Amino acid sequence: MNSKTNSPILSLRNVRKYFGGIKAVDGVSFDVAPNCITGLIGPNGAGKTTLFNLISGFYKPDEGEIFFQGKRIDGLSLHQTFHKGLCRTFQISRELKLMTVLENIMLVPPGQQGEKLLRTWLFPKAVRKQEGELREKALSSLESVNLLHLKDEYAGNLSGGQKRLLELARTMMASPTMIMFDEPGAGVNPSERRTLASRIREIVETWGITVLLIGHEMELVMDVCSPIIVLDRGKVLTEGTPAEVRNDKRVLEVYLGGTTA
């Protein structure tokens, strides 16, 4: 998938993060082009999740710079990067199990007027109007990930794949510019993984959202991502198309065990 502009939406420059004497991220630099799906892979301990935590503001780098849409974000918090349109998911789904699917979605948008008791008394029409607009947006988000028929189901009753789709719909409610997926295929059966792959492509092609994706499920990564960045021991090992990565001898040695499976 080709980017629509030449300017990267996300840039990392010589980013480092240490935990004691361990170099979790060791001088990482790369760019992410807008309107595409970039994969980030590597063996366990390569630094992938730490890198996600640095980009999203959960951690702060010890060295280096991170730019999002041309502005530095490496000093910002997770809350601040979220409000700049940079959203992330986590390896473990974080749905509110005892609330319905629709209620999970409706909680996402910040600054809702109905959250302030005084405004519900003084401006009831404005509150109802906003709630109606958010409900329509929530229903549209659920429809886009094929969960509309489960809107009244408790989120805790969803399958692993459906919970991943719910997390995607929740993220879309925040109107992100870029989504970072941390292991979206984890715990998902092959059929649900294909559905998830289709929905990820759709949000890029239809909604114009950029995606950066960590994955251990190589079938999913190779299917939806291009380019793919490979990390090893906190460093960028290589970057290229799925075919280039699949046939790189260094990748086969450190990640795929010397096979193309």
C-alpha positions as a printed Julia matrix, in Angstrom:
261×3 Matrix{Float64}:
   0.0     0.0    0.0
   1.5     3.32  -1.0
   1.51    6.43   1.13
  -0.27    9.52  -0.16
   2.46   11.93   0.83
   6.23   11.82   1.04
   6.34   13.07   4.64
   6.32   10.4    7.38
   3.54   10.58   9.95
   5.81    9.08  12.62
   9.6     9.32  12.91
  11.98    7.85  15.46
  15.55    9.14  15.66
  18.18    7.21  17.63
  15.72    6.24  20.38
  17.15    4.42  23.4
  15.62    2.98  26.58
  17.53    1.25  29.35
  16.29   -0.78  32.29
  19.27   -1.01  34.59
  22.02   -2.52  32.47
  19.61   -3.88  29.86
  19.37   -2.04  26.53
  15.7    -2.66  25.73
  15.75   -0.19  22.8
  19.2     0.61  21.47
  19.39    3.45  18.96
  16.24    2.76  16.92
  15.47    4.98  13.93
  12.7     4.51  11.35
   9.83    6.32   9.62
   6.19    5.32   9.25
   4.47    6.53   6.09
   0.87    7.78   6.33
  -2.11    5.76   5.1
  -0.34    2.42   5.22
   0.04   -0.59   7.51
   3.58   -0.94   8.86
   4.54   -4.14  10.67
   6.97   -4.41  13.56
   8.27   -7.92  14.27
  11.1    -9.63  16.11
  11.8   -12.42  18.58
  10.74  -12.22  22.23
  12.8    -9.58  24.0
  13.57   -7.67  20.81
  12.09   -4.46  22.25
   8.82   -4.23  20.31
   6.44   -3.54  23.19
   8.96   -1.22  24.89
   9.12    0.73  21.64
   5.31    0.98  21.55
   5.37    2.23  25.14
   7.91    4.9   24.18
   5.94    6.08  21.16
   2.62    6.24  23.01
   4.05    8.08  26.02
   3.79    5.23  28.54
   7.59    5.41  28.87
   9.95    8.27  28.15
  13.12    7.54  26.15
  16.51    7.95  27.77
  17.86    9.3   24.48
  16.56   10.17  21.03
  13.59   11.94  19.51
  10.1    10.87  18.42
   8.05   12.98  16.01
   4.34   12.62  15.2
   2.98   14.71  12.34
   6.18   16.75  12.43
   6.07   17.6   16.16
   8.08   16.07  18.98
   6.08   13.85  21.3
   8.79   12.04  23.28
   8.13   14.23  26.32
   4.36   13.73  26.29
   2.24   11.44  28.46
   0.0     8.61  27.23
  -3.01   10.9   27.78
  -1.44   13.69  25.72
  -0.48   11.49  22.76
  -4.02   10.05  22.76
  -5.47   13.54  22.39
  -3.1    14.2   19.49
  -4.72   11.34  17.58
  -2.15    8.63  18.34
  -3.99    5.66  19.86
  -2.81    2.19  20.83
  -4.24   -1.17  21.76
  -2.72   -3.69  24.16
  -1.81   -7.38  24.03
  -4.56   -8.17  26.54
  -8.03   -6.87  25.69
  -9.25   -4.29  28.2
 -12.99   -4.4   27.67
 -15.37   -3.62  30.55
 -16.8    -7.1   30.93
 -20.01   -6.22  32.81
 -21.04   -3.49  30.38
 -22.6    -4.06  26.99
 -20.65   -3.78  23.76
 -22.4    -0.49  22.94
 -21.76    0.91  26.42
 -18.06    0.07  26.05
 -17.99    2.12  22.86
 -19.99    5.05  24.24
 -17.53    5.61  27.1
 -14.6     6.44  24.83
 -15.1    10.04  23.58
 -13.67   12.55  26.07
 -15.42   15.71  27.24
 -18.99   14.41  27.09
 -21.47   17.0   28.39
 -23.53   14.35  30.17
 -20.59   13.63  32.48
 -21.25   16.96  34.24
 -24.39   16.85  36.37
 -24.91   20.61  36.26
 -24.98   20.64  32.45
 -27.63   17.9   32.39
 -29.84   20.23  34.45
 -29.07   23.48  32.67
 -28.69   22.28  29.07
 -30.68   19.02  28.74
 -31.33   19.48  25.01
 -27.64   19.97  24.23
 -26.74   16.92  26.32
 -29.36   14.75  24.58
 -28.23   16.0   21.18
 -24.61   15.08  21.85
 -25.59   11.67  23.26
 -27.6    10.99  20.12
 -24.69   11.94  17.87
 -22.27    9.77  19.87
 -24.68    6.83  19.76
 -24.91    7.08  15.97
 -21.12    7.2   15.73
 -20.84    4.21  18.08
 -23.31    2.19  16.04
 -21.42    3.08  12.86
 -18.13    1.98  14.45
 -19.66   -1.33  15.52
 -21.11   -1.87  12.06
 -17.7    -1.25  10.47
 -16.18   -4.1   12.51
 -19.21   -6.4   12.1
 -20.28   -6.28  15.76
 -23.51   -4.32  15.43
 -25.61   -7.44  16.04
 -23.86   -7.85  19.42
 -24.36   -4.27  20.64
 -26.5    -5.38  23.63
 -24.29   -8.34  24.57
 -22.06   -8.13  27.63
 -18.49   -7.5   26.46
 -17.18  -10.26  28.72
 -19.15  -12.83  26.71
 -17.38  -12.06  23.41
 -14.89  -14.44  21.82
 -11.21  -13.51  21.63
 -11.54  -12.27  18.07
 -14.69  -10.29  18.83
 -12.93   -8.6   21.75
 -10.15   -7.54  19.37
 -12.75   -6.1   17.01
 -14.42   -4.32  19.94
 -11.08   -2.8   20.87
 -10.69   -1.61  17.29
 -14.17   -0.04  17.34
 -13.4     1.67  20.67
 -10.21    3.1   19.23
 -12.03    4.4   16.16
 -14.48    6.27  18.42
 -11.55    8.48  19.39
 -11.19    9.58  15.74
  -7.48    8.67  15.63
  -5.0     9.68  12.98
  -2.88    6.62  13.73
  -3.51    3.34  15.57
  -0.8     1.14  17.07
  -1.89   -2.49  17.41
  -0.02   -4.62  19.95
  -0.43   -8.29  18.95
  -3.96   -8.01  17.47
  -3.91  -11.67  16.4
  -3.05  -13.06  19.85
  -5.6   -15.62  21.05
  -7.66  -15.29  17.87
  -8.67  -18.29  15.76
  -7.81  -18.33  12.01
 -11.31  -17.36  10.86
 -11.51  -14.4   13.24
  -7.95  -13.43  12.31
  -8.96  -13.15   8.66
 -11.91  -10.95   9.65
  -9.6    -8.79  11.77
  -7.14   -8.45   8.87
  -9.96   -7.35   6.59
 -11.14   -4.72   9.08
  -7.61   -3.35   9.58
  -7.23   -2.93   5.81
 -10.62   -1.24   5.68
  -9.83    1.42   8.29
  -6.75    2.39   6.29
  -8.41    2.37   2.88
 -11.78    3.84   3.92
 -11.02    5.95   6.98
  -7.48    7.04   6.03
  -6.03    5.91   9.38
  -2.36    4.9    9.57
  -1.5     1.62  11.32
   1.65    0.39  13.08
   1.27   -3.23  14.09
   3.28   -5.57  16.34
   2.67   -9.18  15.46
   3.83  -12.67  16.26
   1.19  -14.17  13.97
   3.31  -14.17  10.83
   0.4   -15.01   8.54
  -1.43  -11.86   9.66
   1.68   -9.66   9.47
   2.72  -10.89   6.03
  -0.85  -10.56   4.79
  -1.6    -6.97   5.79
   1.71   -5.18   6.43
   4.08   -3.46   4.04
   6.69   -2.44   4.91
   7.78   -4.67   7.78
  10.45   -3.54  10.27
  12.4    -6.27  12.06
  13.87   -5.68  15.52
  16.53   -7.81  17.17
  18.04   -7.13  20.61
  16.74   -3.57  20.65
  18.02   -2.61  17.2
  16.52   -2.45  13.71
  17.79   -5.51  11.87
  16.18   -4.8    8.51
  13.14   -3.25   6.82
  11.39   -4.22   3.6
   8.41   -5.77   1.88
   6.97   -9.05   3.18
   8.82  -10.96   0.46
  12.12   -9.24   1.25
  11.76   -9.89   4.98
  10.65  -13.48   4.5
  13.74  -14.26   2.44
  16.3   -12.3    4.45
  18.8   -14.78   5.9
  19.33  -12.66   9.02
  15.61  -12.7    9.75
  15.43  -16.44   9.21
  18.27  -16.95  11.67
  17.04  -14.75  14.51
  13.26  -14.96  14.14
  11.99  -17.71  11.88
  14.39  -20.43  12.92
  15.97  -20.75   9.51
  12.78  -21.64   7.65
  10.28  -19.77   5.52
   7.27  -21.22   7.36
